[in-house]
């Protein structure tokens, strides 16, 4: 059974979400709900839920401020809001999904299915629940060394858009539209790029989160990165695509 907490300053919104969960989602129990975000912080730290349904725009403290004050963060986060302009920030805050109010029942069922998959340790194409640990403080003009055939080049991490696995090799794509091929696996390249906001969004892709312009929830869910010319289609059941 998945243990859930709902945080929303509107009582009717909590009531409606509880009804949706009870009638359309199996194996999930709302153990508590809060209209007061300060009270919610104490409860989340104490109850340690499997997931939290969190509103963003609330008086006294918004949802992102609430997240920053939590001592316990080992839960799946689902953002529930009437506004569509928080998607990228929600993604960076480890959100499993982003549901717009009024919440569609089918979208809610899909979100809960993701939580179930995470709870059962099934992968959805990449490990999303560790995104906060993957985002490191931005280092100004951080240089990294990339070993090429017969030489080593030094580049700014912030100039890399994304990295693509090609078997035992990795292609590095830069914002200048240049690319380089390394004779290293993607996991080895990931270890080399130890600075900047890079995240492994898929088994084959390492993305610089600084270049995300959109997180689109429809059509299978995908990211849009600036300056990317090629459409990259990921495997079925993966969470992210990158398009122009």
Secondary structure, DSSP 8 states (H G I E B T S, - for coil): -EEEEEE-S-HHHHHHHHHHHHHH-SSEEEEEEES-HHHHHHHHHHH--SEEEE-S--SSS-HHHHHHT-S---SEEEEEES-SS-HHHHHHTTEEEEEESS--HHHHHHHHHHHHHHHTT--SSS--TTHHHH-----TT-EEEEEETTEEEEEEGGGEEEEEEETTEEEEEETTS-EEEESS-HHHHHHH--SSSEEEEETTEEEEGGGEEEEE-STT-EEEETT--S-B---TT-S--EE-
